[in-house]
Amino acid sequence: MTSRVMLISPAISAALREARFDDGCPLDATGSARARSAAGAVPAAERTFVSPTVRCRETASALGLDGVVAAGPAGFDVGRWRGRTLAEVGADEPDGVTAWLSDPAAAPHGGESLRELCARVAHWMDEIAALSGRTVAVVEPEIVRAMTVRALAAPESAFWRIDVPPLTVTEFSGRAGRWNLGLGRALGRTGDDPR
């Protein structure tokens, strides 16, 4: 049985533009317009999931997707850093930022460590792998990164080397615990599209 997973990153928001840890910020006008313009480009799926964040839910809605809000692909819990910019946190807690970026087990913000995030996403991937057909999920970029790290059996440190632009598609297909990764597709161009 082959499982296909299409992850869609959310459209742009003010938090993303400001390099701010997400604080429930909605999509901005540009992000909403771009997501609406891509409506209808997502292929049919047996199931659709949405990360609980505001920008993921708004992106899914703008794309015309009626997804189930799921905890497995929830965004990174950054504890007390939520709503602050990376520059602010770096100025106030430089050792904390250094630890967070260099030690996968560190959680200086009081939230989730990178290792915990990757384990949570790996568990979610295992659940999805048991499902046949296509799954579409609108998820935060860090979920795409964690899933990519898992699919490639890469070290957790590779997480920080993966860029996930807004409103892009990353696809996974696999069976029996082995995933293949499809990269570089704009929303609306899937593996089923030969262009």
Buried (B, 14 or more C-beta within 10 A) or exposed (E): EEBBBBBBBBBBBBBBEEEBBBBEBBBBEEBBEBBBBBEEBBEEBEBBBBBEBBBBBBBBBBBEBEBEBBEBBBBBBBEBBBBBBBEBBBEEBEEBBEBBBEBBEBBBBEBBBBBBBBBBBBEBBEEBBEBEEBBBBBBBBBBBBBBBBBBEEEEBEEBBEBEBEBBBBBBBBBEEEEBBEBEEBEBBEBBEEEE
